[in-house]
């Protein structure tokens, strides 16, 4: 699963796409499973963005998560990509 997240901070907008490492970090921290279908809140999105941005060239974020939150103006998902094929893609009914 990959989630593309767009955030706007005091420094301007940026977009990241999560990888599995970032998803696992989120699952460990919040003791929830991404695939369980529960609600994802602003803190969840901000954490995912922050962790992915720390490892993305060209995006500079504060090291401390709360310092990042203080600069955050807006955050939203752009799209979600499932790593599982759909029934249409596999021909299954």
C-alpha positions as CSV (number, residue, x, y, z in Angstrom):
1,X,0.0,0.0,0.0
2,X,1.2,3.5,-0.8
3,X,-0.4,6.7,0.2
4,X,0.4,10.0,-1.6
5,X,0.2,12.9,0.9
6,X,0.3,16.6,0.2
7,X,1.2,18.9,3.0
8,X,1.5,22.7,3.2
9,X,3.8,24.2,5.8
10,X,5.1,27.7,6.5
11,X,7.8,26.8,3.9
12,X,5.3,25.9,1.1
13,X,3.7,22.8,-0.3
14,X,5.3,19.3,-0.7
15,X,4.1,15.9,-1.7
16,X,5.4,12.5,-0.7
17,X,4.4,8.9,-1.4
18,X,4.8,6.5,1.5
19,X,6.7,3.3,1.2
20,X,6.3,0.1,3.3
21,X,9.0,1.1,5.8
22,X,7.0,4.3,6.6
23,X,3.7,2.3,6.9
24,X,5.4,-0.1,9.3
25,X,6.8,2.8,11.4
26,X,3.2,4.1,11.7
27,X,1.8,0.7,12.6
28,X,4.4,0.3,15.4
29,X,3.9,3.7,16.8
30,X,0.1,3.8,16.8
31,X,-0.4,0.0,17.5
32,X,-2.9,-0.2,14.6
33,X,-2.8,-2.0,11.2
34,X,-3.1,0.1,8.1
35,X,-5.2,-2.6,6.3
36,X,-7.8,-2.8,9.2
37,X,-9.9,0.0,7.6
38,X,-10.0,2.3,10.6
39,X,-10.2,6.0,10.4
40,X,-7.0,7.9,9.6
41,X,-6.7,11.3,11.4
42,X,-4.6,14.4,10.9
43,X,-2.0,13.2,13.3
44,X,-1.7,9.9,11.3
45,X,-1.3,11.7,8.0
46,X,1.2,14.1,9.5
47,X,3.3,11.3,11.0
48,X,3.3,9.4,7.7
49,X,4.3,12.6,5.8
50,X,7.0,13.6,8.3
51,X,8.6,10.1,8.4
52,X,8.6,9.8,4.6
53,X,9.8,13.4,4.1
54,X,12.8,12.8,6.3
55,X,14.1,10.2,3.8
56,X,13.0,12.1,0.6
57,X,15.6,14.3,-1.2
58,X,14.5,17.9,-1.6
59,X,12.1,18.0,1.3
60,X,13.4,19.5,4.6
61,X,11.4,18.9,7.7
62,X,12.2,19.5,11.4
63,X,13.7,16.4,13.1
64,X,11.2,16.6,16.0
65,X,7.7,15.7,15.0
66,X,6.0,18.3,17.2
67,X,8.1,21.0,15.6
68,X,6.9,19.8,12.2
69,X,3.3,20.0,13.5
70,X,3.8,23.6,14.6
71,X,4.7,24.5,11.0
72,X,1.9,22.5,9.3
73,X,-0.9,24.5,7.7
74,X,-2.8,21.9,5.8
75,X,-2.5,18.2,4.9
76,X,-4.5,15.8,2.7
77,X,-4.2,12.6,0.8
78,X,-3.8,12.8,-3.0
79,X,-4.3,9.1,-3.7
80,X,-3.9,5.6,-2.3
81,X,-2.4,2.8,-4.3
82,X,-3.0,-0.8,-3.2
83,X,-0.3,-3.4,-3.9
84,X,-3.0,-6.0,-4.3
85,X,-4.5,-6.6,-7.8
86,X,-8.2,-6.0,-8.2
87,X,-10.5,-8.7,-9.3
88,X,-10.8,-6.9,-12.7
89,X,-7.0,-7.1,-13.1
90,X,-6.9,-10.8,-12.2
91,X,-10.0,-11.8,-14.1
92,X,-11.6,-13.2,-10.9
93,X,-15.2,-12.7,-10.2
